[in-house]
Amino acid sequence: MSKRVRPGSAVLGVGLVGAGLAAAGCGQYSFSALRAKRAYKEANDLYKASRWREAAERYEVAAAADPTLPGVYFFLANSYDNQFKPSLAGDPENDAVLQKAIENYRIAADKDTDALMRQRAMEYLVAAYGPDKLNNPAEAEPIVKRLIDENPNEPTNYFYLSKIYEDAGRYEEAEQALLKAQQVKPDEPTVYTTLSAFYNRQGEFDKTIEALHKAADLTPTNPQGYHLVATYYQEKVQKDHRLTPAQAKEYVLNGLEAENKALALNPDYVDAMVYKNILLRHQARLETDSAVQTRLLKEADDIRNKAMELNKKKASGLP
């Protein structure tokens, strides 16, 4: 599994640097460090090539030779993690690699000298206990709380906690976790887009839109924020058949206003054009005046055609 160096070579190396016989212990240390470094490099190359099984073998060698190498236990764990196939859950060999991943993520979370690697190890531990793998939120929750204790101003940690609560049906606690994220980072747009997605899943459309508007207003020069608002209005009109015609028209007009803001910032924003086209057709459907319907449908056709032309130019590589 590993390339071994003859002991005589290690002694010769010691002699060459003038250490003498008294430094035999240091020679052994140098051999171990060299072996760890070489195995780590080989493992990293295998990892980059997605050769997970072989990478894990070399990371095992590197970790045994020098457990203080930054990131070694994280990448060892992740190499095992990448071998796990959810479709084969229950197969002993398949389940075993996930357990090895968890064991090494825990070591990385506790002992890695790199703070970022400790953070990543805990994040991946949470994922290992998530619904796609072990589906054990009781194990994931204390890990996320530890993440929060170590970095209380990182909103992503509260997102993880909220997801655990939501998956367990603890919706009030899920919302409170997201509101805590808002409290620690009130100027972070992703806090509000995450809140909006949560409220949308709960069927609370007004709160969804309020959060989306806050996210967009935090980046007023970014057309994507306003476009995102419009997509939620369009989805609501298309899917919620309980809306009255008046409510549907109000939402359509609000969506059009958002897309017009996006297009004012970027006149060639194809996605915004596509949704404006759809919203205009919704508006035409809701109108009773045939002349207005005709005008709206022509406007929808024009903007759809412009979007198609821009896509053709992009595909052909024309400026």
C-alpha positions in Angstrom: 0.0 0.0 0.0 2.9 2.4 0.7 6.4 2.8 -0.7 8.9 2.0 2.0 12.4 3.4 2.3 15.2 1.1 3.5 16.3 1.9 7.1 19.9 2.2 5.8 18.8 5.1 3.6 17.4 6.9 6.6 20.7 6.5 8.5 22.6 7.6 5.5 20.5 10.8 5.3 21.3 11.5 8.9 25.0 11.1 8.3 24.9 13.4 5.3 23.6 16.3 7.5 26.3 15.6 10.1 23.9 14.6 12.8 26.0 11.5 13.8 24.9 8.4 15.7 23.4 10.4 18.6 20.7 11.8 16.3 19.3 8.4 15.4 15.9 9.4 17.0 15.8 12.5 14.8 16.5 10.3 11.8 13.5 8.2 12.6 11.4 11.4 12.9 12.6 12.6 9.6 11.7 9.3 8.0 8.2 9.5 9.4 7.8 13.1 8.3 9.0 12.4 4.8 6.8 9.4 4.5 3.8 11.4 5.7 4.5 14.2 3.3 5.0 11.9 0.3 1.8 9.9 1.1 -0.1 13.2 1.6 0.9 14.4 -1.8 0.0 11.1 -3.5 -3.3 11.1 -1.7 -4.1 14.7 -2.8 -3.3 13.8 -6.4 -5.6 10.8 -6.2 -8.3 12.9 -4.5 -8.2 15.4 -7.3 -8.7 12.6 -9.8 -11.7 11.3 -7.8 -10.0 8.0 -7.1 -11.6 7.9 -3.7 -10.6 4.4 -2.5 -6.9 4.8 -3.4 -6.9 8.3 -1.9 -8.3 7.0 1.3 -5.5 4.4 1.5 -2.8 7.0 1.1 -4.5 9.5 3.5 -4.5 6.6 6.1 -0.7 6.3 5.6 -0.2 10.0 5.9 -2.3 10.3 9.0 -0.6 7.4 10.7 2.8 8.9 10.0 1.9 12.5 10.9 -1.5 13.1 12.4 -0.8 16.8 12.8 -0.9 17.4 9.0 -3.5 20.1 8.4 -6.6 18.7 6.7 -5.5 15.1 6.6 -8.4 13.7 8.6 -10.9 15.8 6.8 -9.8 14.6 3.3 -9.5 11.0 4.6 -13.1 11.3 5.8 -14.3 12.9 2.6 -12.6 10.2 0.5 -14.6 7.6 2.4 -17.7 9.8 2.2 -17.5 9.9 -1.6 -17.5 6.1 -1.8 -20.8 5.9 0.0 -23.8 5.4 -2.3 -27.3 6.2 -0.8 -28.9 3.8 -3.2 -27.0 1.0 -1.6 -27.8 1.9 2.0 -28.0 -1.3 4.1 -25.2 -3.0 2.2 -22.6 -3.7 4.9 -19.6 -2.6 2.9 -21.3 0.5 1.7 -22.4 1.4 5.2 -18.9 0.8 6.6 -17.3 3.5 4.4 -19.9 6.1 5.8 -19.0 5.1 9.3 -15.3 5.5 8.6 -16.1 8.9 7.1 -18.0 9.9 10.3 -15.1 8.7 12.5 -12.6 10.7 10.7 -14.8 13.8 10.4 -15.0 13.7 14.2 -11.3 13.5 14.5 -10.9 16.4 12.1 -13.5 18.4 14.0 -11.7 17.8 17.3 -8.0 17.9 16.4 -7.3 19.6 13.0 -4.9 22.5 13.4 -6.7 24.4 10.6 -9.8 26.2 11.9 -11.4 26.1 8.4 -10.9 22.3 8.3 -12.6 21.9 11.7 -15.5 23.9 10.5 -15.8 21.9 7.2 -15.6 18.6 9.1 -18.5 19.6 11.3 -20.5 20.7 8.3 -19.9 17.4 6.5 -20.8 15.5 9.7 -24.1 17.3 9.8 -24.7 16.2 6.2 -23.7 12.6 7.0 -26.5 12.5 9.6 -28.9 14.2 7.2 -31.9 12.8 5.4 -29.9 11.7 2.3 -27.6 9.5 4.4 -28.2 8.3 8.0 -31.3 10.5 8.6 -30.5 11.0 12.3 -31.2 14.6 13.2 -30.6 13.9 16.9 -26.9 13.3 16.1 -26.7 16.3 13.8 -28.3 18.9 16.2 -25.5 19.0 18.8 -22.8 19.3 16.1 -24.6 22.3 14.6 -24.9 23.9 18.1 -21.2 23.4 18.5 -20.7 25.2 15.2 -22.8 28.0 16.5 -20.8 28.2 19.8 -17.5 28.3 17.9 -18.7 30.9 15.4 -21.9 32.6 16.6 -21.8 35.3 13.9 -21.8 32.9 10.9 -25.4 32.8 9.6 -24.8 29.5 7.7 -24.7 27.7 11.0 -28.2 28.9 11.8 -29.3 27.7 8.4 -28.1 24.2 9.2 -29.9 24.3 12.5 -33.1 25.5 10.9 -33.0 22.8 8.3 -32.7 20.1 11.0 -35.7 21.5 12.8 -37.7 21.8 9.7 -37.0 18.3 8.6 -38.1 17.1 12.0 -41.4 19.1 11.8 -40.2 21.6 14.4 -41.3 24.6 12.3 -41.3 27.3 15.0 -37.8 26.4 16.1 -36.8 26.4 12.4 -38.1 29.9 12.0 -36.4 31.1 15.2 -33.1 29.8 14.0 -33.4 31.8 10.8 -34.5 34.9 12.7 -31.3 34.5 14.8 -29.3 34.4 11.6 -31.0 37.7 10.7 -30.1 39.1 14.0 -26.4 38.3 13.8 -26.1 39.4 10.1 -28.9 41.8 9.3 -27.2 43.1 6.1 -26.6 39.7 4.6 -28.9 39.1 1.5 -28.6 35.2 1.8 -30.3 35.4 5.2 -33.4 36.9 3.6 -33.4 34.6 0.6 -33.1 31.6 3.0 -35.9 33.0 5.1 -38.0 33.5 2.0 -37.6 29.9 0.9 -38.6 28.7 4.3 -41.7 30.8 4.4 -42.6 29.7 0.9 -42.4 26.1 1.9 -44.7 26.9 4.8 -47.2 28.6 2.5 -46.7 32.1 4.0 -46.5 34.1 0.8 -46.6 37.6 2.3 -43.6 36.8 4.5 -41.9 35.2 1.6 -42.2 38.3 -0.5 -41.2 40.6 2.4 -38.0 38.7 2.9 -37.2 38.7 -0.9 -37.7 42.5 -1.1 -35.3 42.9 1.8 -32.7 40.8 0.1 -33.1 42.8 -3.2 -33.0 46.1 -1.4 -29.7 45.2 0.2 -28.1 44.9 -3.3 -29.9 47.6 -5.3 -27.5 47.4 -8.2 -27.9 43.7 -8.6 -30.7 42.8 -11.1 -30.9 39.2 -9.8 -32.5 40.2 -6.6 -35.5 41.9 -8.3 -35.7 39.0 -10.8 -36.0 36.6 -7.9 -38.9 38.6 -6.5 -40.7 38.3 -9.9 -40.2 34.6 -10.1 -42.0 34.1 -6.8 -44.9 36.2 -8.0 -45.1 34.3 -11.3 -45.1 30.9 -9.5 -47.8 32.1 -7.1 -50.1 33.2 -9.9 -49.4 30.0 -12.0 -49.9 27.5 -9.2 -52.3 29.0 -6.6 -55.8 28.5 -8.2 -57.4 29.9 -5.0 -56.4 33.4 -6.0 -59.2 35.7 -7.1 -58.7 37.5 -10.4 -58.0 40.7 -8.5 -55.3 39.1 -6.4 -53.8 37.4 -9.4 -53.6 40.7 -11.3 -52.1 42.5 -8.3 -49.3 39.8 -8.1 -48.7 39.9 -11.9 -48.3 43.7 -11.8 -45.9 43.4 -8.8 -43.9 40.8 -10.7 -43.7 43.0 -13.7 -42.6 45.9 -11.6 -39.8 43.8 -10.2 -38.7 42.6 -13.7 -38.7 46.1 -15.0 -36.3 47.1 -12.2 -34.1 44.1 -13.1 -34.1 45.1 -16.8 -33.4 48.7 -16.0 -30.2 47.5 -14.4 -29.4 45.1 -17.2 -31.4 45.5 -20.4 -29.9 42.2 -21.8 -30.9 40.1 -18.8 -32.5 37.1 -20.7 -34.0 35.4 -17.6 -35.8 38.6 -16.7 -37.1 38.9 -20.2 -38.4 35.3 -20.2 -40.3 35.9 -17.0 -41.6 39.3 -18.1 -43.0 37.5 -21.2 -44.8 35.0 -19.0 -46.1 37.7 -16.6 -47.4 39.7 -19.5 -49.3 36.7 -20.8 -50.8 36.2 -17.3 -51.9 39.8 -17.4 -53.5 39.4 -20.8 -55.4 36.4 -19.6 -56.8 38.4 -16.7 -57.9 41.4 -18.8 -61.4 41.7 -20.2 -60.6 44.4 -22.8 -59.6 42.6 -26.1 -57.6 45.6 -27.3 -55.5 45.6 -24.0 -55.1 41.8 -24.4 -53.8 42.2 -27.9 -51.3 44.9 -26.8 -50.0 42.9 -23.9 -49.6 39.8 -26.1 -47.6 41.8 -28.7 -45.4 43.1 -25.9 -44.9 39.6 -24.6 -44.0 38.3 -28.1 -41.6 41.2 -28.7 -39.7 40.6 -25.5 -39.7 36.8 -26.0 -38.2 37.3 -29.5 -35.6 39.6 -28.1 -34.6 37.0 -25.5 -34.4 34.4 -28.2 -32.1 36.6 -30.4 -29.8 37.3 -27.5 -29.6 33.5 -26.8 -28.7 32.9 -30.4 -26.0 35.5 -30.3 -24.6 34.0 -27.2 -24.6 30.5 -28.6 -22.9 31.6 -31.8 -20.3 33.6 -29.9 -21.2 36.9 -31.5 -20.8 40.1 -29.4 
